[in-house]
Amino acid sequence: MLSDAFLDSQNPVARAQTWEQRLAAPEMTVLLDEGPAGLLGFCACGPTHDADADPSSVWEIYNLHVTPARRGGGIGSRLFAAAGTLGRERRAHDLTLWVVDRNVEARRFYEHKGMTPDGAHQVHTVGPGAALAELRYRLQLTRP
């Protein structure tokens, strides 16, 4: 969804520092799926950051990524389910996430999980000259 020129301009050291700061945040949980060759996927989640939602009742998936070669093998589904379980354990009523509106594959995945767009839109600026239009998806978390 981002240009090769933008991706090539990224500073790996700066990206690593950003993730170090994010991982130090006490409210964020990161779930990992690993295999013998290393990391296969991860899901970062925690209380919502959205200004129009109550963090005590809305659990948000901040990032869910699976290595491209392993997509379709259940890793994303396991990570998604684990994030929902964490939300329920923390007494959240809803699970939300933001997805790039043009990311048809991701939208299909979340819709298959029962999520639907809730009408919220935003533009996520990821760097100079790089912005992504996003939709918020929502799923009501019901008690098992």
C-alpha positions, 0 to 999 in steps of 0.5 A: 500500500506504500510506495517502494520509494517510501519503504526504501527511505525507512531507517531501520534503526529509527523503526526499531527505536519506535517499536522499543518504545511501543513494547515498553508501554505497559498497556500493550500486549504482543502475542507471537507465533514462532516456528523453528525458523523464527517469527511467523506472525505477531499481534499487538493489542491493548485498550483502545487509543480512539478518542471516541471510545472507552478504553475500559470497554474497548479492546483494540488490535493495533497490529496483526501481521503474518509473514507472507509465505505463511498466510492462510495457514491459521496463524492469523486466526490464532493470533486474532482469537487470542487477542479477542480472549485477552479483551474478554478477560479484561472485560471489554465489550468490543474489539476494534482495529483500523485497516487500510481501506484498499487492503482487500485481503485484510478486510476479507479476513476480518469480515470472515471473523465477524468484524464489520466496519463501524463507520469511522474513517481516518487518514493515518500519516506514516511519513512525509508524503505517505498517508493511508485511508483507514476504516475502523472495524468492530466486533462485539465480544460476547462471553463464551 
